[in-house]
Amino acid sequence: MSLWGGRFVGGSSNMFRRVNDSLPFDQVLASQDIRGSIAWSRAICQAGVITDAEQQQLQDALQALLKQAEQGSLDFAASGEEDIHSFVEAALIEQLGDLGRKLHTGRSRNDQVATDFRLWCKEHVTLLRTDLKQVIEALVNAAERHSTAILPGYTHLQRAQPVRFPHWCLAYVEMLKRDASRLADLSQRMDQSPLGCGALAGTTYAIDRQAIADELGFASPCLNSLDAVSDRDYVLELLFAASTSMMHLSRMAEDLIFFNSGEAGFIRLGDSVTSGSSLMPQKKNPDALELMRGKCGRVFGSLQALLVTMKGLPLAYNKDMQEDKEGAFDAVNQWHICLCIGAEVLDSLTLDEQRCAQAAREGYANATELADYLVGKGIPFRTAHDISGQVVLHALEQQCAIEDLPLSALQAICPDIGEDVYPVLQLEYLVDKRNILGGTGKAPVAAALKHAKRYLQEFV
Ligand code: ARG
């Protein structure tokens, strides 16, 4: 039965039901809707709308429904109801008759859905922060497994300067820390209770909105009823956080896919997170990583879709806003899955440290070092850069590394170069010289790793 019987003579068309009904997807809000309803029953009891005994009856019936919701035993499909709100109300009416019909006094589905969805978002913020923590932990563990490994660092996907592997790991730790802090930040803004705002203008009943907020775990009530029922910023912020974090995960995935390629051969991935080819027996494909990269499309799409849906909507509630859910449910779910699989991939990963070091030695990654060495001899950097470039050109012609050129060849290009250049050109030396705060030298990387571990210990 629909919720608006009196004013209507005719029923809804089947096609209208298809476009209008949200129960097929908003059923995931069952437990939030029931908890909100329990809080509301208490509020209207305090306001004198129902007696204590009636409130108790409503609460008992709602608790029983909550249990069923948690067990997954509610039969949504058979109910024929429009949405989760009418489903819960219909279930109450079926059990309690006229008492069930009293619950909606002073309440609207508009403040109800806003409350349910905020509760859902808040709960998922907690879950996603735990997921992020797990990926950070996996990165720290990978860094510790290969604490001294060195691999080429890239710009323009050209070998640029060597970096320690933990430094690479900790770059993603920084990104994921920002993602976790974004969630903590936005969860404060969504921490307000819309219940009691009614359809749009508030309610005539003496509802204690702070008491409802307290009961549902919100910090405070929303301050404007028009805004409370029409605001979806909290969903947008969550989708932005999801999109940004998925972008980070996809960059990490892309790095790892490249590291895993036959050409680079820096890492090996576990069998549990890779797949074979139906045709080519030798293949071991990094599918989990490709999907972390690939799922960005739908997550970014959900953010864009909701922005467009909300744009230009007049105050207050409009049915357009029912379109807020499917994209958000999907984006949050995909983000959650990608964080979980991301941690698994990192746990499974091993580095071929020798191959990494070999690659870091190739490609003239120590050319900057040679220039810096010449600066030490009193040559201006721009000139030193030019000289180092000439040395690289000569080494390329000889098909060898800079450090393999004899001193006479180096001195033919620049007489200021001495025997003391050779230790400077060694991999460990040039990496560890970058011992500035935030750099890739052994000391700052060890300090950063310690810092990351403290972050994990203090994570709340
Ligand atoms: N299913 C609706 C939604 O998700 C609930 C609110 C309906 N409100 C209304 N006035 N029709 O947005």
Residues whose N, C-alpha, C, O or C-beta is under 5 A from the ligand:
A	BS01	LIG	S22 D83 R109 N110 V113 M321 Q322
